[in-house]
Amino acid sequence: MFTSVSQAVTARVKAVDGDIGPVEDLLFDDRRWVIRYLVVDAGTWLAERDVLISPYSIKQPLRRDRVIDIALTRRLVRTSPALDIGQPLSRQQEDEFQRHYHYPAYWDGGGLWALGATPYPSVAPPPNADRGAGGAYPADMRLRSSGQMDGFEVQAVDQRIGEVADLIFDDESWAIRYLVVHTQSWWPGGRKVLVGLPWVDRIDWAAQQIHVTLTREQVKCSPVYQDAASIHRDCEVVLHANCQRPGCWA
């Protein structure tokens, strides 16, 4: 199933023994576009402190009541390494975080999550395992804030097509699959459309611009985006056909 970042942000995170707090942001790596951490405001019980929660800890997708259940105790979260969320996370800090929760380094292996395609907790070593520092951390990878993407200008091969309004991710793999682009700046009345991640040609982070391999006409023929729940296989088939792109399921 698909979930939007706007749905996930402000959802509440609950440990096995109580509330942790609301989600403030999602951090994704800009190499594979996979959400690696939830930034959670635990200030109501941890003295105005934000904490990181990995999808490795999540027991099930976002519930209808906007609650995310995690397989952690409040004590384990409370004793997690203190991190300055306002600063980029270093490889050393991430490794300390992985060691604290006894999770494998997600970058160590050929899958989206170490050797797997999903962040199943079952792949984690036992708590007393002597886990190494993991494989080489990709030098060209950085963690980005999902909120940072809001308002990024999206440029087609011929003309500007709008701004990023949201991100859509697969709630099993936590991989971002689509940009939600608002076309109101040039299309009378405007509407939101989906742009697949494989159609992104390049991103200028400094200029806050995303260049895609679509034309404005292809965007105009795309189905109207309503919400993440409305994205199903038939919708994706029509979208990919109109944009003349193969489906990721092909």
N, C-alpha and C positions, 0 to 999 in steps of 0.2 A: 504493500500500500504506500501511497504518497502522503507526505505531510509538508506543510509550509513552515518556513522559519517563523512567520508571524504567528502561527498557531502554537509553536513550541515555546516562543518567548512569552514570558509571564505565566506559563504553566507551573504548577507547584511540584516540587520533587519531594517524595516521601521515602524515608529509609524504613527498614523493617520494624523499627521501634519508635518512629515519630517523624515529624515534619522537618525538612531541611531548609526549604525556602523556595522562592520563585526563581525561574530561569530569567537571567538578564540578557544573555547573549549566547551565541554558538560560535565556536572557533573551528575553522576548517583549514586543511592544508591546501595550499595553492598549487600543488603538484598533481594530486589525484582528485582534488575537490571532494574530500570526504570529511564529514564533521567528526572531529576528534574529541572535543570537550564541550560540555555545558558549563557556562559560568553561572553559578547559583548564588544568590544573595542570602547568606546565612546570618545576616546581621541581627535578627531578632533573638538569637541565642548564642552567637559567636562574636559579640562585640564589633558589629559593623564590618564583618569580614566576608569576602567573597571566597567561594571554594570552587574547585574544578571537579566535575563528575564526568567520567569516561563512559561512552556507550557500552564498554565492557561490563559496567555495573547495572545496566538497565534490564529489568526483568521482562518488560513487555512494552509495546508501542504506547504512544500517548493515548490515554483513556478519554472517553467522551466528556468526562467531567474535568478535563485538562489537568490530570494528575499523571506524573511519571514515577512509577515504582522502581526503586533500586534495591539491589541485594547487598546493602551495606548497613552497618549500624551507625548511629549518630556519633558514638565514641570513635569509630574508625575515621569518620569524616573530620571530627574535631581534631584528631591527632595527625591529620595529613599535613604535608609540608606547606609552610606559609609561602604564598606566592604573590608577587605584585602583578595583579591582572592588568594594570595599566601599562606594563612593560612587556616587550616580546619575550616569550618563554625560550630559554636556552635549552640546548640538548641535555645539559647536566640537570636542569630543573625537571625536565620531562622524565629523565631516567629515575630521578628520586621519587617522582610521583608514581611511576610504574612499579618501582620496588616496594613502595609503601602498600600498594594494593595487591602486589604479587601478580601483576598482569604482564604479559609479554609486550615487548616494544612493537608497536603497530607497524613501524617502518622496517622491521627485521624479517624479511621474507618476500615472497613473490605475490602474495595476495593483498587485498585491500586492508586486511587486518592480519599482520604477520603472515601466517601461511593459509589463512582462511578468507572467505568472501564476506563474512559477517562477524561482528564482535561478540561471539558467544563466550560467556564466562567459562564454559567448560574447557576452553583451550588454555586457561591459565594454569601455571604450575601450582603445586600445593604450597601453603604458607611457609613451610620450612625449607623450600627449595632454594638452592644457591644459584639464583639467576644471574647471568652475566650482564654486561652493559648493552648487549644486543649488537646487531650489525651496524654497518656504517650509516649514519644519519645523512639523508640526502642533502648535499650542500646547497642545492637550488630550491629547497623547500622552505616555506615560511607559513606560520599559522596566521590566518586572517580572521578578523571579526566579521560575522555575517551582517551586522549592522553597518559596517563600513561600506557595504555594497549598495545601500539605499541611495538612489538618485544617480548612480553611475550612468553616464550617457552611452547609449547603444547605437553603434554606427553600422549600417548595412554596407554592401559593396558600392552602392550608388548614392545613398542619402542617409541622413539620420532617421532612426525609427522610434526613438523614445528613451525612457529611463527605466532602470531596474526598480521594480516595486516590491519584489519578494523573491525568495529562492524556494525551490521544491526539492525535497530529498526523499529517497527510499528509506522507509523507517525500519527496514531489516538490515541493509548494508550501511546506512547512514551516508550514502554517496549522494551528492547533489546531482540531480538529473536535468533540471530546467531552471532557466531564468524566467521570471514573470516580468514582462516589459509593458509599461503603460505608454500608449501611443497618443495621448491627448495633445502633445505639443504640435502635431501636424495633421492628425486625423480629426475632422470635425466631430465633436461628441466624444471622441476617443474610446478606446477599449483596451483591455489587457489581453495579451497573447503570450504563448509559451515559446521560448527559444531553447532548443536542446544544447546541452554543454558541448557535444561534439561539433557543433556548428560555430563555436567560438574560434576565431582565428588567432587573436592575440588580445592582451589586456595591457593598457598603459595605466599602471596603478597611480603614478604621480598625477596624471591628467584626469584620472577617474573616467576612462573611456574603455569601452569594450567593442572590439571590431568583430563582426560576424560574417559568415560566408553566405548570407542571404541577400536577396534584393527586397526593396520596399514592397514590390508587387507580391512577392511570396508571403510576406508578413500580412498583407491585406487579405490574402486568401486563407489565412490560418483561422481555426476555430476560436471563438471567444472563450477566454479563460474565466471561469466562475469561481471555483475554489478547488483545493487539493482533492477533495472527495469526488469531484466530478471527473478526475483524470483516470480513465480506464483504458483498456487495450483498444477498443474501437475508436476512442478519441485520439489515442496515440497514432493509430494507423492512418486516420484522416490527416492529422497534423503532418506526419512524415511524408505522406503522399503529396500533399499540397506544397510542401517545401522541397519535394524531390530528393528526399534523403532516406537512406535505409534505416529500418528500425533497429534498435539495440538488441532486440530479441531475435533478429534474423541470423 
